[in-house]
Amino acid sequence: VGPDDVRLVGFAERASVERAQAWVDDWPSRPGAVEVGVGDAAGRLPAAPLLAAQSLPPADRACRDGYAVRSEETAGASAYDPLLLRLAEAARTAGPGHADLVAAGVAMPPGADAVLSFDAALAVGQTLEVIAATAGEAGVERAGQQLVAGAPLLGLGQAIRPHQAGLLAAAGVERLLVLDRPRVRVLLAGAKPIAGLAVGDAHGPMLRALIERDGGLAEVRQAGPDLRRALRSAALEPGAELLIATGRTGTGPDDEAPLALAELGRLELHGLALRPGGSAGLGAVGDRPVLLLPGDPLACLVAYELLAGRLVRRLGGRAPELPHPRREAELARKLVSAVGLLEVCQVRLVEGRAVPLGVTESGGLSAAARADGFVLVPASLEGFAAGALVTIHLY
Amino acid sequence: VGPDDVRLVGFAERASVERAQAWVDDWPSRPGAVEVGVGDAAGRLPAAPLLAAQSLPPADRACRDGYAVRSEETAGASAYDPLLLRLAEAARTAGPGHADLVAAGVAMPPGADAVLSFDAALAVGQTLEVIAATAGEAGVERAGQQLVAGAPLLGLGQAIRPHQAGLLAAAGVERLLVLDRPRVRVLLAGAKPIAGLAVGDAHGPMLRALIERDGGLAEVRQAGPDLRRALRSAALEPGAELLIATGRTGTGPDDEAPLALAELGRLELHGLALRPGGSAGLGAVGDRPVLLLPGDPLACLVAYELLAGRLVRRLGGRAPELPHPRREAELARKLVSAVGLLEVCQVRLVEGRAVPLGVTESGGLSAAARADGFVLVPASLEGFAAGALVTIHLY
């Protein structure tokens, strides 16, 4: 038991969440690249800039169904004085005195510079009666109007959206390099049975889904009876860029995870000015970062969201910030919080106002399951008054 | 060519988007149920109410590390007048005159009703010096405080969140019934080559990702040269709850999809007061709904979002509304729109203000790929003035 053993003593000091996040943000992120087909690109991050190989459209094309004409020939045409044009045959040109039936999307016939809609012209046999004039370029999409050859197809740093995958495909991209997903190993130090009743393991299903939400691939394993040995294997075996261990991080007699990490590698922070989630820790074994998340499921959720998820997102090249949509709302009642701790409060939206669900530590995962989102109360504040405008991170 | 053939004529009338959405909303939705493990439950919708089989916690438990005591014995304890208690041995009780070291999460020892934190007591050998009084229930989570046996674990109608899956697991749920995903067959009527250059097929990758976003399973196939035959097979073969056909829906000579649907089953609406996306149609073959989406990729995207996606979501038991997060913003400049058409305008957020990207039809998928979201301009409006507050559906 070394000088940093907090067991049976409590945390003498706690690191700020900002300091822990700065540690996460300083961790080098060098995701690899992997090639995927464009049909699997949605949701992934491009690994390199993608430039359009050809213009889109590659040539002038009709952007409505109708008759391709030479606009200057239609000047003065009206229902009283229709212009008579000859409909082009298979040749698909609109030479002088001719019009050509076109469908939206096809290349403009040589010579034509406008597409008349069907209410501006009436076909009678091989003759087209034009009853309205058209300006040049009406009904036409110019070559390169959507995209010029060489222009960037996508920005970096953002997951590819479904319609962006569509644009890539339209631009002729069949395969592309995307960032590899970070592999995250999760080591469950085990839920404590209580009063003879097993409390199910909440961490595995929860963390797996959170890691996937953040773009990672989760491998979940049980620590079994020997935590030190399990932590050693999990930290040293290849196949993961990040190790998350849950449970046994606190100040109780069996809370050996921080000590085990200190023996095996480096325990850099343990004990955060955070509630719930304050017994979280972080460090590394060799060049593999290790995050210790509390065993209490709600504390585990909060520490994952603020720290571990941030590292998962960074290791996959994503923005580190919380991924939840945000919304401002008035607090329906006072929210009390301890100065010196960042508190995370579950809230429910009722008639557009945020109702805090109990105090921050009670209610557990059950409160979070009923909540619409959470509010961060900065360590500098004693809370918020009723009616204050707060930012809700929506689940 | 029957009386409803709009080819070479144009749409005589257009149905409102509200009417088309009402058709979608009237379509019967009876998703089946399938059993999954709790580790695969996140993102799925519960098929039946889930009630807690046992209370959570099942018994009173410590919610912090410390010493379990009988609170009434601590009255008056202080650093000047410490109370001396005997530390319990393996028996794990806190009988009169005793305290018991406990870790957060374990059941309270019989007799104890509070947990002293480590700064309120000092262990010296088998003696505990208590230097502060505690109230009853301090540091204790009561049986059922999170959840009472029989209480609902989850609401219906909402995808299970990662931490809700965690709660299910904590409550002892190992397997549960969730709604089956709707199987969506996508029939690509084929992108038109232009000026000898193939324009890649945007629809397949885009629709696959959109359908998955909306909780469906996509099966994408090419129509090949014979659209009627392909539509017949796609509509009649088992294995799908919904058929989406893309392309050949307009007023050009080869726009045969609506006619083919009318011959095979029912074409209920064709031509919407929508831009882009106005050539969309809908109907059914037997009891299978069929949506016809335009071939232009941006029009296809818009018609998917407003109609097809709505049906995918409904068929999977999800809320029919657009799933995008919303945000209000001021328009950076005037947005002009045609009265009588619901227009969908791509916008980019620049310094918190919404900048429309060109007019609604130009720019195509490329504009949508650069956009942060889109704005719906109702058919009743001519657009919005610069500075107007608009709702952006964020990609």
Boltz contact constraints between the chains, C-beta under 6 A:
constraints:
  - contact:
      token1: [A, 9]
      token2: [B, 118]
      max_distance: 6.0
  - contact:
      token1: [A, 10]
      token2: [B, 118]
      max_distance: 6.0
  - contact:
      token1: [A, 10]
      token2: [B, 119]
      max_distance: 6.0
  - contact:
      token1: [A, 38]
      token2: [B, 205]
      max_distance: 6.0
  - contact:
      token1: [A, 39]
      token2: [B, 205]
      max_distance: 6.0
  - contact:
      token1: [A, 42]
      token2: [B, 209]
      max_distance: 6.0
  - contact:
      token1: [A, 57]
      token2: [B, 194]
      max_distance: 6.0
  - contact:
      token1: [A, 58]
      token2: [B, 195]
      max_distance: 6.0
  - contact:
      token1: [A, 58]
      token2: [B, 197]
      max_distance: 6.0
  - contact:
      token1: [A, 59]
      token2: [B, 194]
      max_distance: 6.0
  - contact:
      token1: [A, 59]
      token2: [B, 195]
      max_distance: 6.0
  - contact:
      token1: [A, 61]
      token2: [B, 194]
      max_distance: 6.0
  - contact:
      token1: [A, 65]
      token2: [B, 250]
      max_distance: 6.0
  - contact:
      token1: [A, 65]
      token2: [B, 251]
      max_distance: 6.0
  - contact:
      token1: [A, 65]
      token2: [B, 252]
      max_distance: 6.0
  - contact:
      token1: [A, 103]
      token2: [B, 252]
      max_distance: 6.0
  - contact:
      token1: [A, 104]
      token2: [B, 250]
      max_distance: 6.0
  - contact:
      token1: [A, 105]
      token2: [B, 192]
      max_distance: 6.0
  - contact:
      token1: [A, 106]
      token2: [B, 192]
      max_distance: 6.0
  - contact:
      token1: [A, 107]
      token2: [B, 194]
      max_distance: 6.0
  - contact:
      token1: [A, 107]
      token2: [B, 195]
      max_distance: 6.0
  - contact:
      token1: [A, 118]
      token2: [B, 9]
      max_distance: 6.0
  - contact:
      token1: [A, 118]
      token2: [B, 10]
      max_distance: 6.0
  - contact:
      token1: [A, 119]
      token2: [B, 10]
      max_distance: 6.0
  - contact:
      token1: [A, 146]
      token2: [B, 363]
      max_distance: 6.0
  - contact:
      token1: [A, 146]
      token2: [B, 364]
      max_distance: 6.0
  - contact:
      token1: [A, 146]
      token2: [B, 366]
      max_distance: 6.0
  - contact:
      token1: [A, 147]
      token2: [B, 366]
      max_distance: 6.0
  - contact:
      token1: [A, 161]
      token2: [B, 395]
      max_distance: 6.0
  - contact:
      token1: [A, 162]
      token2: [B, 206]
      max_distance: 6.0
  - contact:
      token1: [A, 162]
      token2: [B, 209]
      max_distance: 6.0
  - contact:
      token1: [A, 162]
      token2: [B, 210]
      max_distance: 6.0
  - contact:
      token1: [A, 163]
      token2: [B, 206]
      max_distance: 6.0
  - contact:
      token1: [A, 163]
      token2: [B, 301]
      max_distance: 6.0
  - contact:
      token1: [A, 163]
      token2: [B, 365]
      max_distance: 6.0
  - contact:
      token1: [A, 163]
      token2: [B, 368]
      max_distance: 6.0
  - contact:
      token1: [A, 164]
      token2: [B, 369]
      max_distance: 6.0
  - contact:
      token1: [A, 165]
      token2: [B, 205]
      max_distance: 6.0
  - contact:
      token1: [A, 165]
      token2: [B, 206]
      max_distance: 6.0
  - contact:
      token1: [A, 165]
      token2: [B, 209]
      max_distance: 6.0
  - contact:
      token1: [A, 166]
      token2: [B, 202]
      max_distance: 6.0
  - contact:
      token1: [A, 166]
      token2: [B, 205]
      max_distance: 6.0
  - contact:
      token1: [A, 166]
      token2: [B, 206]
      max_distance: 6.0
  - contact:
      token1: [A, 166]
      token2: [B, 297]
      max_distance: 6.0
  - contact:
      token1: [A, 166]
      token2: [B, 365]
      max_distance: 6.0
  - contact:
      token1: [A, 167]
      token2: [B, 365]
      max_distance: 6.0
  - contact:
      token1: [A, 167]
      token2: [B, 369]
      max_distance: 6.0
  - contact:
      token1: [A, 169]
      token2: [B, 200]
      max_distance: 6.0
  - contact:
      token1: [A, 169]
      token2: [B, 201]
      max_distance: 6.0
  - contact:
      token1: [A, 169]
      token2: [B, 202]
      max_distance: 6.0
  - contact:
      token1: [A, 169]
      token2: [B, 205]
      max_distance: 6.0
  - contact:
      token1: [A, 170]
      token2: [B, 199]
      max_distance: 6.0
  - contact:
      token1: [A, 170]
      token2: [B, 200]
      max_distance: 6.0
  - contact:
      token1: [A, 170]
      token2: [B, 202]
      max_distance: 6.0
  - contact:
      token1: [A, 170]
      token2: [B, 297]
      max_distance: 6.0
  - contact:
      token1: [A, 172]
      token2: [B, 200]
      max_distance: 6.0
  - contact:
      token1: [A, 192]
      token2: [B, 105]
      max_distance: 6.0
  - contact:
      token1: [A, 192]
      token2: [B, 106]
      max_distance: 6.0
  - contact:
      token1: [A, 194]
      token2: [B, 57]
      max_distance: 6.0
  - contact:
      token1: [A, 194]
      token2: [B, 59]
      max_distance: 6.0
  - contact:
      token1: [A, 194]
      token2: [B, 61]
      max_distance: 6.0
  - contact:
      token1: [A, 194]
      token2: [B, 107]
      max_distance: 6.0
  - contact:
      token1: [A, 195]
      token2: [B, 58]
      max_distance: 6.0
  - contact:
      token1: [A, 195]
      token2: [B, 59]
      max_distance: 6.0
  - contact:
      token1: [A, 195]
      token2: [B, 107]
      max_distance: 6.0
  - contact:
      token1: [A, 197]
      token2: [B, 58]
      max_distance: 6.0
  - contact:
      token1: [A, 199]
      token2: [B, 170]
      max_distance: 6.0
  - contact:
      token1: [A, 200]
      token2: [B, 169]
      max_distance: 6.0
  - contact:
      token1: [A, 200]
      token2: [B, 170]
      max_distance: 6.0
  - contact:
      token1: [A, 200]
      token2: [B, 172]
      max_distance: 6.0
  - contact:
      token1: [A, 201]
      token2: [B, 169]
      max_distance: 6.0
  - contact:
      token1: [A, 202]
      token2: [B, 166]
      max_distance: 6.0
  - contact:
      token1: [A, 202]
      token2: [B, 169]
      max_distance: 6.0
  - contact:
      token1: [A, 202]
      token2: [B, 170]
      max_distance: 6.0
  - contact:
      token1: [A, 205]
      token2: [B, 38]
      max_distance: 6.0
  - contact:
      token1: [A, 205]
      token2: [B, 39]
      max_distance: 6.0
  - contact:
      token1: [A, 205]
      token2: [B, 165]
      max_distance: 6.0
  - contact:
      token1: [A, 205]
      token2: [B, 166]
      max_distance: 6.0
  - contact:
      token1: [A, 205]
      token2: [B, 169]
      max_distance: 6.0
  - contact:
      token1: [A, 206]
      token2: [B, 162]
      max_distance: 6.0
  - contact:
      token1: [A, 206]
      token2: [B, 163]
      max_distance: 6.0
  - contact:
      token1: [A, 206]
      token2: [B, 165]
      max_distance: 6.0
  - contact:
      token1: [A, 206]
      token2: [B, 166]
      max_distance: 6.0
  - contact:
      token1: [A, 209]
      token2: [B, 42]
      max_distance: 6.0
  - contact:
      token1: [A, 209]
      token2: [B, 162]
      max_distance: 6.0
  - contact:
      token1: [A, 209]
      token2: [B, 165]
      max_distance: 6.0
  - contact:
      token1: [A, 210]
      token2: [B, 162]
      max_distance: 6.0
  - contact:
      token1: [A, 250]
      token2: [B, 65]
      max_distance: 6.0
  - contact:
      token1: [A, 250]
      token2: [B, 104]
      max_distance: 6.0
  - contact:
      token1: [A, 251]
      token2: [B, 65]
      max_distance: 6.0
  - contact:
      token1: [A, 252]
      token2: [B, 65]
      max_distance: 6.0
  - contact:
      token1: [A, 252]
      token2: [B, 103]
      max_distance: 6.0
  - contact:
      token1: [A, 297]
      token2: [B, 166]
      max_distance: 6.0
  - contact:
      token1: [A, 297]
      token2: [B, 170]
      max_distance: 6.0
  - contact:
      token1: [A, 301]
      token2: [B, 163]
      max_distance: 6.0
  - contact:
      token1: [A, 325]
      token2: [B, 325]
      max_distance: 6.0
  - contact:
      token1: [A, 364]
      token2: [B, 146]
      max_distance: 6.0
  - contact:
      token1: [A, 365]
      token2: [B, 163]
      max_distance: 6.0
  - contact:
      token1: [A, 365]
      token2: [B, 166]
      max_distance: 6.0
  - contact:
      token1: [A, 365]
      token2: [B, 167]
      max_distance: 6.0
  - contact:
      token1: [A, 366]
      token2: [B, 146]
      max_distance: 6.0
  - contact:
      token1: [A, 366]
      token2: [B, 147]
      max_distance: 6.0
  - contact:
      token1: [A, 366]
      token2: [B, 167]
      max_distance: 6.0
  - contact:
      token1: [A, 368]
      token2: [B, 163]
      max_distance: 6.0
  - contact:
      token1: [A, 369]
      token2: [B, 164]
      max_distance: 6.0
  - contact:
      token1: [A, 369]
      token2: [B, 167]
      max_distance: 6.0
  - contact:
      token1: [A, 395]
      token2: [B, 161]
      max_distance: 6.0
